[in-house]
Amino acid sequence: MTQQNDPYTGEVFIPLRSNQKFANRRNQIAFNNAIARDNRRVKSPILSVLNINHKVLIKALGDKEFAIKSKDFLLGAGFNFSIFSKSVRTNDGVYQAIYDYALSAREGDVYKVIKF
């Protein structure tokens, strides 16, 4: 077998298997954790806004089937209208959704909030 460089530490090692890329399991785990940490750091600002928006919609809807809320109410509760997780078209119109809750603009600067 030929020598290889560990992608995490750069140390030179002789692999025991043909598909071995890391000198040891600890380096492999640390390498994968570093990648996952970087991914979480990059997504954190957007996920933070999505979580706040989700909580606002949960509170706005309560235990009702739907709720009509003003834009001012939603803004005052901390809702950010620039980030959604998906758009959904229904018989009732197009909804901008955050996970399982969604809202749709109605006339007069109000929004209908529903849960899917």
Secondary structure, DSSP 4 states (H G I P E B T S, - for coil): ---EE-TTT--EE--SSTT--SSSHHHHHHHHHHHHHHHHHHHHHHHHHHHHHHHHHHHHHTTSSEEEEEHHHHHHTT--TT--SEEEEETTEEEEEETTEEEEEETTTEEEEEE-
